[in-house]
Amino acid sequence: MDNRKHPRMEITNIEADISDGKGFFSGLVLDISRFGIQISGIPERLDHSADIYSIILDGPGVHFKLLARPIWEEANGSSKTIGAQIENSPWTWAEFVMRQEKDMGDSIIDSVH
């Protein structure tokens, strides 16, 4: 069972450019939480042993720069999906995630009524 303090929320239309300190790689954000992010479609060359990733998120009305620590990765052929713990983010990131949480909560309430 997933007993997270801050739930993951699926998200669409946000691209991620990730640097491991050696190169830049692009992927697609699958889900977010206040302190975590999951990104897919990243080339295998991204170094999982890097201490920290610099991540730039870009999408409609969204632009953030985050620092995140790699937690896990799963190979998908020539690409991989990663999970990372957000270590440093602007206050606007917290506002964005809280807005998504509120929208998600409103959707659940609407579907019950």
ABEGO torsion letter per residue (X at the ends): XBBBABBBBBBBGBBBBBBAGABBBBBBBABBBAABBBBBGBBAABBAABABBBBBBBBBGBBBBBBBBBABBBBBEABBBBBBBBABBBAAAAAAAAAAAAAAAAAAAAAAX
